[in-house]
Amino acid sequence: MNVEEESEVVDKKWKKFGEINMTPVFLAAVIGLLFIAIFVILRKRSSARRDFLLTGLSESGKSAIFMRLLHKKYPDTYVSVKENVGEYKSGGLTGKIIDIPGHYRVRDKCFDQYKRTAKGVIFVVDSVTIQKDIRDVADALYTILSDGATIPCSFLVLCNKQDLATAKSVKVIKHSLEKEMNLVRGTRGRKLEVLGVNDANKPTHLGKIGKDFEFTHLQQNIQFYECSAKEGQLNHLTDWLDRML
C-alpha cells in the first residue's frame, strides 16, 4: 500500500468517526453528572444543622415548653431524665426539637451528643428563681456559648414563668446574666492559666478582650424573649422557629 492509499484509508476512518452519533454518549455523561450532583446535595443535607436544642437548668420549664409546643398540653409536673425528641411543623417545613435534660449529671453529656447537628439553641431560664440561681444559670450558658461547635448556631434565651407575679423582666435577667457571666469568664480564665492550658486547647473566648461581657459582643446571634409555658404564651418562640426553618 502506497502513501496515497494509506492516506485515503485514514481519511475514510476519520469520516466514519465523524458520522458516529455522539448524542447518546453526551446524554449518558450528563445523566451521570446529574446523579453525582444529587448524591452530593443529599449527603450535605443529611449532615447539615437542622436540629433545635432546648436546654437550661432543671425546673426551668424546658419540658413543659416542649410539651406545650409540640403536643398543645401543659403537664402539672414533668422532670425529664432523658432527652425528648419531637418534630415542629410550620408551613410545610419541619424541624427536630430536642429537649435536653436539665440535671447537670446528664445535661452536658446529652448536649455534646447533639451539638454538631444544632441549627439553634433555646436556653430556658426560670424568671422567678433567676436571682437565686444566677451563678448556675450563667455557668451553664457560658459553657454552651464558649463551645466551638455552637458558633454557627443562633441562640434564643427564653425567660419562662412570666405568668407569675415575682417573675423578673427580660431586661433585668439579661443585665444580671451579663454581670454574672463577666465573673464566670474571669474565673475560668484564671483557672486555665493556673493549669497551663495552651491556646490550641482553650475554649472560645467570649466577648471582647479587655471589655466587660456583653451579649452584643458575641459571634453568635442571641435574642432574649419572655414566655409562659403554663399560659401557652410561646409566640416569640414559634416566630423565632418559623424564621429559622
Kinemage of the C-alpha trace (Angstrom):
@kinemage 1
@onewidth
@group {chain A} dominant
@subgroup {mainchain}
@vectorlist {calphas} color= white
{ca met a 1} P 0.000 0.000 0.000
{ca asn a 2} L 1.489 3.295 -1.110
{ca val a 3} L 1.312 6.619 0.683
{ca glu a 4} L -1.736 7.822 -1.241
{ca glu a 5} L -3.680 4.645 -0.436
{ca glu a 6} L -2.768 4.866 3.271
{ca ser a 7} L -3.905 8.485 3.325
{ca glu a 8} L -7.208 7.527 1.708
{ca val a 9} L -7.795 4.796 4.313
{ca val a 10} L -7.107 7.224 7.158
{ca asp a 11} L -9.483 9.789 5.657
{ca lys a 12} L -12.245 7.171 5.430
{ca lys a 13} L -11.739 6.184 9.111
{ca trp a 14} L -11.961 9.788 10.241
{ca lys a 15} L -15.053 10.277 8.089
{ca lys a 16} L -16.748 7.269 9.715
{ca phe a 17} L -15.770 8.529 13.168
{ca gly a 18} L -17.335 11.882 12.364
{ca glu a 19} L -20.547 10.180 11.352
{ca ile a 20} L -20.930 8.493 14.764
{ca asn a 21} L -23.900 9.899 16.699
{ca met a 22} L -22.430 11.364 19.914
{ca thr a 23} L -25.816 12.279 21.389
{ca pro a 24} L -26.248 9.078 23.486
{ca val a 25} L -22.714 9.445 24.857
{ca phe a 26} L -23.342 13.080 25.752
{ca leu a 27} L -26.661 12.267 27.410
{ca ala a 28} L -25.084 9.462 29.426
{ca ala a 29} L -22.382 11.840 30.662
{ca val a 30} L -24.955 14.481 31.638
{ca ile a 31} L -27.114 11.934 33.475
{ca gly a 32} L -24.050 10.622 35.309
{ca leu a 33} L -23.064 14.122 36.431
{ca leu a 34} L -26.661 14.792 37.493
{ca phe a 35} L -26.730 11.705 39.706
{ca ile a 36} L -23.411 12.725 41.273
{ca ala a 37} L -24.753 16.234 41.980
{ca ile a 38} L -27.937 14.847 43.579
{ca phe a 39} L -25.883 12.481 45.739
{ca val a 40} L -23.644 15.318 46.950
{ca ile a 41} L -26.647 17.560 47.739
{ca leu a 42} L -28.455 14.821 49.669
{ca arg a 43} L -25.307 13.983 51.592
{ca lys a 44} L -24.817 17.612 52.560
{ca arg a 45} L -28.470 17.918 53.628
{ca ser a 46} L -28.233 14.802 55.778
{ca ser a 47} L -25.204 16.195 57.610
{ca ala a 48} L -26.490 19.783 57.803
{ca arg a 49} L -27.502 21.518 61.005
{ca arg a 50} L -31.257 21.054 61.239
{ca asp a 51} L -31.951 20.464 64.966
{ca phe a 52} L -33.063 22.842 67.722
{ca leu a 53} L -31.810 22.104 71.232
{ca leu a 54} L -33.990 23.050 74.202
{ca thr a 55} L -31.772 23.334 77.266
{ca gly a 56} L -31.383 25.016 80.662
{ca leu a 57} L -31.371 24.113 84.355
{ca ser a 58} L -33.762 21.638 85.932
{ca glu a 59} L -37.212 23.059 86.770
{ca ser a 60} L -36.790 25.984 84.380
{ca gly a 61} L -39.776 24.666 82.419
{ca lys a 62} L -37.995 23.249 79.359
{ca ser a 63} L -40.005 20.080 79.137
{ca ala a 64} L -43.241 21.971 79.782
{ca ile a 65} L -42.380 24.210 76.828
{ca phe a 66} L -41.619 21.098 74.763
{ca met a 67} L -44.998 19.552 75.632
{ca arg a 68} L -46.920 22.785 75.049
{ca leu a 69} L -45.141 23.500 71.750
{ca leu a 70} L -45.446 20.054 70.196
{ca his a 71} L -48.421 18.450 71.958
{ca lys a 72} L -50.525 21.501 72.901
{ca lys a 73} L -50.801 20.465 76.545
{ca tyr a 74} L -49.242 21.574 79.809
{ca pro a 75} L -48.092 18.943 82.327
{ca asp a 76} L -48.547 19.758 86.018
{ca thr a 77} L -45.136 18.294 86.827
{ca tyr a 78} L -42.614 16.998 84.373
{ca val a 79} L -38.989 16.141 85.143
{ca ser a 80} L -37.079 14.666 82.209
{ca val a 81} L -34.264 12.211 82.919
{ca lys a 82} L -33.512 11.621 79.234
{ca glu a 83} L -33.879 13.688 76.099
{ca asn a 84} L -37.286 14.147 74.496
{ca val a 85} L -37.351 14.377 70.703
{ca gly a 86} L -40.185 15.653 68.528
{ca glu a 87} L -40.930 17.444 65.263
{ca tyr a 88} L -42.067 21.044 64.997
{ca lys a 89} L -44.081 21.696 61.819
{ca ser a 90} L -44.892 25.033 60.248
{ca gly a 91} L -45.860 25.982 56.703
{ca gly a 92} L -44.846 22.657 55.231
{ca leu a 93} L -41.419 22.810 56.898
{ca thr a 94} L -40.249 20.709 59.825
{ca gly a 95} L -37.514 20.908 62.416
{ca lys a 96} L -36.448 18.486 65.114
{ca ile a 97} L -36.765 19.745 68.701
{ca ile a 98} L -34.562 18.008 71.274
{ca asp a 99} L -35.339 18.636 74.946
{ca ile a 100} L -32.054 18.196 76.837
{ca pro a 101} L -32.369 17.017 80.486
{ca gly a 102} L -31.600 19.809 82.932
{ca his a 103} L -29.741 17.849 85.597
{ca tyr a 104} L -26.034 18.648 85.422
{ca arg a 105} L -25.054 14.969 85.581
{ca val a 106} L -26.630 14.269 82.193
{ca arg a 107} L -27.061 17.736 80.651
{ca asp a 108} L -23.533 18.224 79.314
{ca lys a 109} L -23.197 14.669 78.009
{ca cys a 110} L -26.536 14.831 76.213
{ca phe a 111} L -25.779 18.270 74.783
{ca asp a 112} L -22.455 17.029 73.402
{ca gln a 113} L -24.329 14.276 71.588
{ca tyr a 114} L -26.452 16.713 69.570
{ca lys a 115} L -24.486 19.977 69.414
{ca arg a 116} L -22.920 19.368 65.984
{ca thr a 117} L -26.317 18.991 64.288
{ca ala a 118} L -27.844 22.010 66.036
{ca lys a 119} L -29.042 24.955 63.988
{ca gly a 120} L -30.390 26.787 67.009
{ca val a 121} L -30.200 26.622 70.801
{ca ile a 122} L -33.122 27.603 73.037
{ca phe a 123} L -31.889 28.268 76.575
{ca val a 124} L -34.729 28.401 79.104
{ca val a 125} L -34.454 30.497 82.264
{ca asp a 126} L -36.737 30.405 85.314
{ca ser a 127} L -37.682 34.083 85.652
{ca val a 128} L -38.739 33.598 89.288
{ca thr a 129} L -35.617 31.932 90.695
{ca ile a 130} L -33.059 33.623 88.437
{ca gln a 131} L -31.505 35.704 91.224
{ca lys a 132} L -31.035 32.665 93.450
{ca asp a 133} L -29.707 30.505 90.606
{ca ile a 134} L -27.821 33.200 88.701
{ca arg a 135} L -24.400 31.577 89.132
{ca asp a 136} L -25.536 28.160 87.898
{ca val a 137} L -27.502 29.668 85.004
{ca ala a 138} L -24.586 31.850 83.903
{ca asp a 139} L -22.147 28.959 84.197
{ca ala a 140} L -24.340 26.650 82.100
{ca leu a 141} L -24.956 29.293 79.431
{ca tyr a 142} L -21.264 30.231 79.323
{ca thr a 143} L -20.299 26.584 78.785
{ca ile a 144} L -22.624 26.299 75.791
{ca leu a 145} L -21.695 29.632 74.218
{ca ser a 146} L -17.943 29.030 74.551
{ca asp a 147} L -18.156 25.632 72.858
{ca gly a 148} L -16.733 25.969 69.343
{ca ala a 149} L -19.432 23.656 67.971
{ca thr a 150} L -22.139 26.226 68.791
{ca ile a 151} L -20.565 29.176 66.962
{ca pro a 152} L -22.744 28.581 63.837
{ca cys a 153} L -25.897 28.382 65.993
{ca ser a 154} L -28.476 31.079 66.637
{ca phe a 155} L -29.493 31.445 70.291
{ca leu a 156} L -32.787 32.242 71.959
{ca val a 157} L -32.869 32.845 75.716
{ca leu a 158} L -36.455 32.242 76.866
{ca cys a 159} L -37.370 33.823 80.192
{ca asn a 160} L -40.125 31.448 81.305
{ca lys a 161} L -42.831 31.669 84.008
{ca gln a 162} L -43.754 35.261 83.203
{ca asp a 163} L -47.297 34.493 84.381
{ca leu a 164} L -46.070 34.660 87.998
{ca ala a 165} L -46.055 37.980 89.866
{ca thr a 166} L -42.492 37.532 91.155
{ca ala a 167} L -41.005 36.921 87.704
{ca lys a 168} L -38.146 39.210 86.702
{ca ser a 169} L -38.390 41.030 83.375
{ca val a 170} L -36.293 40.068 80.369
{ca lys a 171} L -34.330 43.319 80.710
{ca val a 172} L -33.381 42.582 84.326
{ca ile a 173} L -32.472 38.968 83.514
{ca lys a 174} L -30.266 39.937 80.588
{ca his a 175} L -28.420 42.558 82.632
{ca ser a 176} L -27.953 40.166 85.575
{ca leu a 177} L -26.602 37.445 83.286
{ca glu a 178} L -24.114 39.821 81.660
{ca lys a 179} L -22.721 40.806 85.061
{ca glu a 180} L -22.503 37.200 86.263
{ca met a 181} L -21.023 35.874 83.018
{ca asn a 182} L -18.334 38.535 83.249
{ca leu a 183} L -17.351 36.981 86.593
{ca val a 184} L -17.543 33.451 85.181
{ca arg a 185} L -15.280 34.436 82.297
{ca gly a 186} L -12.685 35.871 84.670
{ca thr a 187} L -12.771 32.817 86.952
{ca arg a 188} L -12.401 30.371 84.070
{ca gly a 189} L -9.594 32.395 82.515
{ca arg a 190} L -7.581 32.304 85.737
{ca lys a 191} L -8.139 28.557 86.107
{ca leu a 192} L -6.821 27.937 82.594
{ca glu a 193} L -3.713 29.998 83.356
{ca val a 194} L -3.045 28.014 86.536
{ca leu a 195} L -3.495 24.725 84.667
{ca gly a 196} L -1.226 25.911 81.863
{ca val a 197} L -3.696 25.113 79.068
{ca asn a 198} L -2.232 26.068 75.680
{ca asp a 199} L -4.082 28.263 73.194
{ca ala a 200} L -4.984 25.338 70.915
{ca asn a 201} L -6.947 23.617 73.687
{ca lys a 202} L -8.597 26.679 75.187
{ca pro a 203} L -12.355 27.120 74.713
{ca thr a 204} L -13.569 30.074 72.657
{ca his a 205} L -13.107 33.408 74.456
{ca leu a 206} L -16.490 35.035 74.897
{ca gly a 207} L -16.814 38.730 74.164
{ca lys a 208} L -14.151 41.360 73.613
{ca ile a 209} L -10.821 41.107 75.397
{ca gly a 210} L -10.417 43.911 77.912
{ca lys a 211} L -14.142 44.744 77.870
{ca asp a 212} L -16.917 43.781 80.280
{ca phe a 213} L -19.034 40.923 78.972
{ca glu a 214} L -21.973 41.865 76.762
{ca phe a 215} L -24.146 39.585 74.664
{ca thr a 216} L -23.801 42.012 71.745
{ca his a 217} L -20.080 41.194 71.601
{ca leu a 218} L -20.657 37.515 70.807
{ca gln a 219} L -20.153 35.831 67.438
{ca gln a 220} L -23.488 34.066 67.809
{ca asn a 221} L -26.809 35.767 67.153
{ca ile a 222} L -28.540 35.752 70.551
{ca gln a 223} L -32.011 37.072 71.383
{ca phe a 224} L -33.970 37.368 74.648
{ca tyr a 225} L -37.735 36.977 74.998
{ca glu a 226} L -40.297 36.409 77.744
{ca cys a 227} L -42.697 33.464 77.714
{ca ser a 228} L -45.084 31.406 79.819
{ca ala a 229} L -45.436 27.701 79.112
{ca lys a 230} L -48.310 27.476 81.585
{ca glu a 231} L -50.356 30.173 79.836
{ca gly a 232} L -49.326 28.983 76.374
{ca gln a 233} L -47.580 32.284 75.629
{ca leu a 234} L -44.952 30.945 73.242
{ca asn a 235} L -45.492 33.248 70.265
{ca his a 236} L -41.934 34.618 70.424
{ca leu a 237} L -40.609 31.055 70.339
{ca thr a 238} L -42.778 29.979 67.407
{ca asp a 239} L -41.938 33.162 65.471
{ca trp a 240} L -38.227 32.502 66.028
{ca leu a 241} L -38.543 28.860 64.956
{ca asp a 242} L -40.523 29.818 61.842
{ca arg a 243} L -37.747 32.197 60.793
{ca met a 244} L -35.127 29.529 61.394
{ca leu a 245} L -36.778 26.687 59.457
